[in-house]
Amino acid sequence: MTDLARVLEAVVISSFGDRFATALYAYRRTATGRISWQSQNWEQMPESWRIVAAPMSLGPAS
């Protein structure tokens, strides 16, 4: 795989009550400049906070 190095561009965290939160991360790939995103859905479980979903996407090549 190529173009894996990336720089974090932005982070947005939103909470919904005291048991659920989302985090959205935007990255710029250093080799090509493409933007990629990762979102994480967090839920408060009895033992600790856990990621329950974490989809990723890569923007189109320029």
Backbone as a printed PyTorch tensor [residue, N CA C, xyz], in Angstrom:
tensor([[[  0.8470,  -1.1850,   0.0000],
         [  0.0000,   0.0000,   0.0000],
         [  0.8870,   1.2400,   0.0000]],

        [[  0.4000,   2.2630,  -0.6470],
         [  1.1350,   3.5210,  -0.7120],
         [  0.2620,   4.6450,  -0.1940]],

        [[  0.8810,   5.7880,  -0.0020],
         [  0.1760,   6.9960,   0.4420],
         [ -0.5130,   6.7990,   1.7890]],

        [[  0.1720,   6.1550,   2.7320],
         [ -0.4230,   5.9410,   4.0490],
         [ -0.0600,   7.0400,   5.0450]],

        [[  1.0480,   7.7400,   4.8300],
         [  1.4340,   8.8210,   5.7430],
         [  0.4050,   9.9360,   5.6600]],

        [[  0.0600,  10.4970,   6.8090],
         [ -0.9800,  11.5270,   6.8210],
         [ -0.7390,  12.5140,   7.9470]],

        [[ -1.3450,  13.6840,   7.8080],
         [ -1.2670,  14.7450,   8.8020],
         [ -2.6910,  15.0650,   9.2450]],

        [[ -2.9000,  15.1320,  10.5410],
         [ -4.2210,  15.4580,  11.0780],
         [ -4.5430,  16.9170,  10.7790]],

        [[ -5.6850,  17.1610,  10.1470],
         [ -6.1080,  18.5110,   9.7700],
         [ -7.1520,  19.0890,  10.7210]],

        [[ -8.0880,  18.2580,  11.1980],
         [ -9.1720,  18.7670,  12.0430],
         [ -9.7830,  17.6380,  12.8530]],

        [[-10.3310,  18.0100,  14.0160],
         [-11.0500,  17.0710,  14.8780],
         [-12.3230,  17.7650,  15.3570]],

        [[-13.4500,  17.0730,  15.2600],
         [-14.7190,  17.5860,  15.7820],
         [-15.3040,  16.5050,  16.6800]],

        [[-15.5650,  16.8500,  17.9290],
         [-16.1340,  15.9030,  18.8920],
         [-17.4920,  16.4230,  19.3350]],

        [[-18.4940,  15.5480,  19.3020],
         [-19.8470,  15.9030,  19.7400],
         [-20.3170,  14.8650,  20.7390]],

        [[-20.9190,  15.3350,  21.8250],
         [-21.4670,  14.3970,  22.8040],
         [-22.9830,  14.4780,  22.7860]],

        [[-23.5980,  13.3580,  23.0950],
         [-25.0570,  13.2410,  23.1330],
         [-25.4020,  12.6210,  24.4740]],

        [[-25.6930,  13.4690,  25.4420],
         [-25.8880,  12.9820,  26.8010],
         [-24.5450,  12.6110,  27.4070]],

        [[-24.5690,  11.7450,  28.3910],
         [-23.3270,  11.3510,  29.0570],
         [-22.9150,   9.9190,  28.7300]],

        [[-23.5490,   9.3120,  27.7160],
         [-23.2310,   7.9180,  27.3840],
         [-22.8550,   7.6780,  25.9200]],

        [[-22.9290,   8.7250,  25.0710],
         [-22.6360,   8.5270,  23.6540],
         [-21.9380,   9.7670,  23.0930]],

        [[-20.9380,   9.5470,  22.2470],
         [-20.2200,  10.6600,  21.6160],
         [-19.7210,  10.2210,  20.2450]],

        [[-19.4920,  11.2130,  19.3880],
         [-18.8860,  10.9390,  18.0890],
         [-17.6410,  11.8040,  17.9450]],

        [[-16.6740,  11.2960,  17.2160],
         [-15.4610,  12.0530,  16.9010],
         [-15.2280,  11.9250,  15.4010]],

        [[-14.9520,  13.0380,  14.7440],
         [-14.6720,  13.0490,  13.3110],
         [-13.2770,  13.6340,  13.1150]],

        [[-12.4410,  12.8900,  12.4020],
         [-11.0630,  13.2940,  12.1390],
         [-10.8840,  13.4800,  10.6410]],

        [[-10.2750,  14.5930,  10.2300],
         [ -9.9390,  14.8290,   8.8240],
         [ -8.4220,  14.8210,   8.6940]],

        [[ -7.9220,  14.0700,   7.7370],
         [ -6.4880,  13.9380,   7.4980],
         [ -6.1640,  14.3340,   6.0680]],

        [[ -4.9370,  14.8280,   5.8660],
         [ -4.4310,  15.0750,   4.5170],
         [ -3.2820,  14.1020,   4.2820]],

        [[ -3.3860,  13.3290,   3.2010],
         [ -2.3250,  12.3840,   2.8300],
         [ -1.1110,  13.1770,   2.3640]],

        [[  0.0640,  12.8720,   2.9140],
         [  1.2500,  13.6880,   2.6230],
         [  1.7690,  13.5050,   1.2070]],

        [[  1.6610,  12.3290,   0.6410],
         [  2.1990,  12.0900,  -0.7050],
         [  1.3290,  12.7010,  -1.8040]],

        [[  0.0140,  12.6430,  -1.6520],
         [ -0.8800,  13.0760,  -2.7300],
         [ -1.7480,  14.2750,  -2.3820]],

        [[ -1.8580,  14.6140,  -1.0950],
         [ -2.7260,  15.7160,  -0.6940],
         [ -4.1890,  15.3400,  -0.5890]],

        [[ -4.5230,  14.0810,  -0.8470],
         [ -5.9260,  13.6370,  -0.7340],
         [ -6.3970,  13.7490,   0.7140]],

        [[ -7.6560,  14.0620,   0.8740],
         [ -8.2650,  14.1550,   2.1970],
         [ -8.9120,  12.8100,   2.5360]],

        [[ -8.7380,  12.3820,   3.7810],
         [ -9.4370,  11.1850,   4.2610],
         [-10.1160,  11.5380,   5.5760]],

        [[-11.1680,  10.7800,   5.8870],
         [-11.9380,  11.0180,   7.1000],
         [-12.0800,   9.7230,   7.8750]],

        [[-12.0930,   9.8600,   9.1890],
         [-12.4460,   8.7300,  10.0470],
         [-13.4180,   9.2590,  11.0900]],

        [[-14.5000,   8.5370,  11.2740],
         [-15.4140,   8.8880,  12.3610],
         [-15.4240,   7.7370,  13.3530]],

        [[-15.6230,   8.0770,  14.5990],
         [-15.7110,   7.0700,  15.6570],
         [-16.9590,   7.3490,  16.4750]],

        [[-17.7190,   6.3090,  16.7380],
         [-18.8660,   6.4000,  17.6360],
         [-18.4670,   5.7200,  18.9360]],

        [[-18.5600,   6.4550,  20.0220],
         [-18.1660,   5.9780,  21.3450],
         [-19.3980,   5.7950,  22.2190]],

        [[-19.4160,   4.7260,  23.0060],
         [-20.5170,   4.4780,  23.9370],
         [-19.9490,   4.1210,  25.3080]],

        [[-20.5680,   4.6710,  26.3400],
         [-20.1620,   4.3460,  27.7100],
         [-20.7280,   2.9870,  28.0790]],

        [[-19.8580,   2.0140,  28.2450],
         [-20.2410,   0.6640,  28.6590],
         [-20.0040,   0.5390,  30.1620]],

        [[-20.4840,  -0.5130,  30.7990],
         [-20.2750,  -0.6480,  32.2460],
         [-18.7960,  -0.6190,  32.6470]],

        [[-17.9080,  -1.1960,  31.8040],
         [-16.4980,  -1.2750,  32.1730],
         [-15.6740,  -0.0560,  31.7570]],

        [[-16.0520,   0.6230,  30.6530],
         [-15.3270,   1.8060,  30.1760],
         [-15.9550,   2.3080,  28.8810]],

        [[-15.4090,   3.4100,  28.3550],
         [-15.8310,   3.8950,  27.0500],
         [-15.2980,   2.9570,  25.9780]],

        [[-16.1300,   2.6600,  24.9610],
         [-15.7510,   1.7590,  23.8700],
         [-16.1390,   2.3680,  22.5310]],

        [[-15.3180,   2.1300,  21.5180],
         [-15.6750,   2.5050,  20.1500],
         [-16.6180,   1.4300,  19.6290]],

        [[-17.8030,   1.8400,  19.1870],
         [-18.7850,   0.8740,  18.6750],
         [-18.8750,   0.8800,  17.1440]],

        [[-18.3100,   1.9010,  16.5020],
         [-18.2340,   1.9430,  15.0430],
         [-17.1350,   2.9350,  14.6630]],

        [[-16.4270,   2.6510,  13.5570],
         [-15.3420,   3.5400,  13.1320],
         [-15.1540,   3.4860,  11.6200]],

        [[-16.1010,   4.0180,  10.8560],
         [-15.9420,   4.0160,   9.3960],
         [-14.8820,   5.0210,   8.9400]],

        [[-14.2690,   4.7060,   7.8010],
         [-13.2620,   5.5830,   7.1910],
         [-13.6220,   5.7890,   5.7270]],

        [[-13.1880,   6.9110,   5.1670],
         [-13.3600,   7.1450,   3.7420],
         [-12.1820,   7.9610,   3.2200]],

        [[-11.9320,   7.8100,   1.9360],
         [-10.8390,   8.5290,   1.2720],
         [-11.4290,   9.3290,   0.1350]],

        [[-11.1250,  10.6130,   0.1230],
         [-11.6510,  11.4800,  -0.9210],
         [-11.0760,  11.1390,  -2.2900]],

        [[-11.6680,  11.6840,  -3.3400],
         [-11.2270,  11.3760,  -4.7060],
         [ -9.8310,  11.9160,  -4.9870]],

        [[ -9.1250,  11.2750,  -5.8920],
         [ -7.8310,  11.7600,  -6.3360],
         [ -8.0540,  13.0140,  -7.1800]],

        [[ -7.1020,  13.9430,  -7.0780],
         [ -7.2740,  15.1790,  -7.8620],
         [ -6.8080,  15.0250,  -9.2910]]])
